[in-house]
Amino acid sequence: MNREQISRIAHTDHPIKSPLDDTSVERLLEAGLPRGDERVLDLGCGSGEWLIRAMAARPDLLAEGVDVSEDALRQASRAAADRGVADRLLLHHRDAASFASADRFDLVISVGATHAFGGLLPTLAAARRHLAPGGRVLIGDGFWDRTPSPEAVEMLGEGTDLASTVDRVAADGWTPVHGHVSTRHELDAYEWSCWGSLASWALGHPADPDSAEALATANSRRTEWLQVYRDSWGFVSLVLARTPGKA
Ligand SMILES: C[S@@+](CC[C@H](N)C(=O)[O-])C[C@H]1O[C@@H](n2cnc3c(N)ncnc32)[C@H](O)[C@@H]1O
């Protein structure tokens, strides 16, 4: 099984591929889309769920999404058609870090995809290149909620605590106008959903040649989460505006 197949099955019941519940997603979108007729770009859009939800509730919104996963973009196309927003969604099969567009956007979203840019600040720099004057960025990234074990750092990379993360963003010329720290319930619900869906698929398809591998992956990823990073990893989502006077 490749990573895309695993990801598709793991996210069956949690189409937002980040530890956020539906209410948190809606509040973040409301803070990023105060008018309702904005142009929105999602860098690392996955299956397009942020854009589709934003458009479904705002008939005048136009959206574009960028992702390297053909499989995820196919899902995004299908979901957009099912929810009647396909005519307002443009999808690009590209590397988000080098994506270029002649258009400027009122909201640039990038949630759970900072690895594609080499970290949080490079993601903000990329988002800024696409931003219309007065626009906002909605970014989501992990942080260390408690001192991580060396094993956790090896698995998820170097990082900072919440206060330092927000300080770095502010020092880079951004002002948070809304923020959300994923709750323990959201963090746990996401992991249980992903590895539970994968295990459930494997158990329900015993004759499939991928069944044993899927079950082994679900079990090892659940164990890694519980043993290595559950107690130290957090996730923060921020809606940001440029700070006046910052170049
Ligand atoms: C954790 S998922 C988040 C998806 C979506 N933002 C969400 O919250 O539902 C990360 C996404 O980043 C995409 N990605 C990884 N590297 C990328 C790159 N260089 N350019 C564009 N997308 C990339 C992956 O294919 C995946 O869809």
The ligand as an SDF file (V2000), in Angstrom:
LIG
                    3D

 27 29  0  0  0  0  0  0  0  0999 V2000
   -1.7670   16.5420    6.7840 C   0  0  0  0  0  0  0  0  0  0  0  0
   -2.3270   16.7750    5.1230 S   0  0  0  0  0  0  0  0  0  0  0  0
   -3.3330   18.2310    5.3570 C   0  0  0  0  0  0  0  0  0  0  0  0
   -4.3540   18.4200    4.2720 C   0  0  0  0  0  0  0  0  0  0  0  0
   -5.3120   19.6020    4.4990 C   0  0  0  0  0  0  0  0  0  0  0  0
   -4.6020   20.8490    4.6580 N   0  0  0  0  0  0  0  0  0  0  0  0
   -6.2030   19.3490    5.6970 C   0  0  0  0  0  0  0  0  0  0  0  0
   -5.9920   19.9300    6.7740 O   0  0  0  0  0  0  0  0  0  0  0  0
   -7.1660   18.5800    5.5330 O   0  0  0  0  0  0  0  0  0  0  0  0
   -0.8740   17.4330    4.3050 C   0  0  0  0  0  0  0  0  0  0  0  0
   -1.0690   17.6190    2.8120 C   0  0  0  0  0  0  0  0  0  0  0  0
    0.0950   18.2650    2.2920 O   0  0  0  0  0  0  0  0  0  0  0  0
    0.3410   17.7130    1.0100 C   0  0  0  0  0  0  0  0  0  0  0  0
    1.7100   18.0080    0.6120 N   0  0  0  0  0  0  0  0  0  0  0  0
    2.8650   17.4920    1.1140 C   0  0  0  0  0  0  0  0  0  0  0  0
    3.9360   18.0220    0.4750 N   0  0  0  0  0  0  0  0  0  0  0  0
    3.4390   18.9010   -0.4540 C   0  0  0  0  0  0  0  0  0  0  0  0
    4.0230   19.7650   -1.3970 C   0  0  0  0  0  0  0  0  0  0  0  0
    5.3530   19.8440   -1.5380 N   0  0  0  0  0  0  0  0  0  0  0  0
    3.2200   20.5290   -2.1680 N   0  0  0  0  0  0  0  0  0  0  0  0
    1.8620   20.4580   -2.0350 C   0  0  0  0  0  0  0  0  0  0  0  0
    1.2550   19.6570   -1.1450 N   0  0  0  0  0  0  0  0  0  0  0  0
    2.0210   18.8900   -0.3640 C   0  0  0  0  0  0  0  0  0  0  0  0
    0.0310   16.2350    1.1680 C   0  0  0  0  0  0  0  0  0  0  0  0
   -0.1860   15.5980   -0.0740 O   0  0  0  0  0  0  0  0  0  0  0  0
   -1.2160   16.3200    2.0360 C   0  0  0  0  0  0  0  0  0  0  0  0
   -2.3870   16.3710    1.2340 O   0  0  0  0  0  0  0  0  0  0  0  0
  1  2  1  0
  2  3  1  0
  2 10  1  0
  3  4  1  0
  4  5  1  0
  5  6  1  0
  5  7  1  0
  7  8  2  0
  7  9  1  0
 10 11  1  0
 11 12  1  0
 11 26  1  0
 12 13  1  0
 13 14  1  0
 13 24  1  0
 14 15  1  0
 14 23  1  0
 15 16  2  0
 16 17  1  0
 17 18  1  0
 17 23  2  0
 18 19  1  0
 18 20  2  0
 20 21  1  0
 21 22  2  0
 22 23  1  0
 24 25  1  0
 24 26  1  0
 26 27  1  0
M  CHG  2   2   1   9  -1
M  END
$$$$
